């Protein structure tokens, strides 16, 4: 029936805090995503937290990032968590200098 569906809406808001000092940087990001589906009582929201740091240690660049995602879905139950995801990664890249011609 045509009265069953509603207009869907997705809203995303992001806040970023970052700081740099010399060869070191830190960045924290929070994202709030809310989705109102076309089917009544099937809303979803997601909170995403991200932390990233990087620095240069002599000839090596070090980069670290960590992410945490917390989704919730009203279709399953009003305040139930579907799952939470945590990821972290690090990388070290040696600096290379161009060879003289």
N, C-alpha and C positions, 0 to 999 in steps of 0.2 A: 504494500500500500504506500501511496505517496506521502502520507503523514508520518511514516516511520522514520525517514531520514531527516537529518538536520545539516546545517552548514558547518563544514569542518574548519578548523583554525589551528595553525601552528605558530607559536611565538618562541623566539630564542633571544636571550639576553646574556651578554658576556661582560665580565669585569676583569681587568688586567692590572696587575701591580708588577713593576719591574724596576730593577736597579742595576747600575753598572759602576765598576770602580777599577780602573786600570785594565787588566786583562781578564777580569772576572765579571760574570753577569749572572743574575738571578731573575727568574720570571715566574709568577704565580697567576694562574688563570682559573676563573670559576665561570661555568656556563650553566644556565638554567633553561631547559627546553620543556615546553608544555604543548601537548597536542590534544585537541578536542576532535574526536573522530566524527564521521558522518552518521555512525550508528550510535544511538543514545546509550549512555552508561558504559562507554568504551574509551575512556580518556587514558592518557599516558603522560608521564613526566620523567625527566632525566636530569640528574645533577652530575656535572663532570668537573672534577678538580684536576689540575695539571701543575706540576712543579718541574722547572727545568733550570739547571745550573751549568755553566761552562766556564772554563778557565784555560789559560795557556801556561804550561809549566816548562819553560825552556823551549825545547824543540818538540814538545808533545802538547797537543790540544786534548783536553778531557771534557766530555760532555755527558751529563746525567739527566735523565728525565723519568718522571713517575706520573702515572695517570690513575685516577680512581673514578669509576662510573657507578652511579646508584640509580637504577631505573625503578619506577613504580607504575603499576597498571591497575586502573579501576575496573577493568573487565573481569579480572580474576577475583579480587576482593578490594574493598575500598582503600586499605592502607598496606597491602601486602607488598613485599619486595620480591621481584622476580629473581634477580640475581645481582650480585655486585662483582665488579671486575677491577682488579688491581694489576697494573703492569709497570715494570721498571726496566730501564735499559741504561747501559753505560757504553761509551765508545772512547777510544784513545786513538788519535791519528797522529803519526809522526809528521812533523813539518818537513817539506822538501824544498830545497833551494834550487833555483834554475842553474843549470851548468853554463859557465861562460862560453861564449862562441869564439 
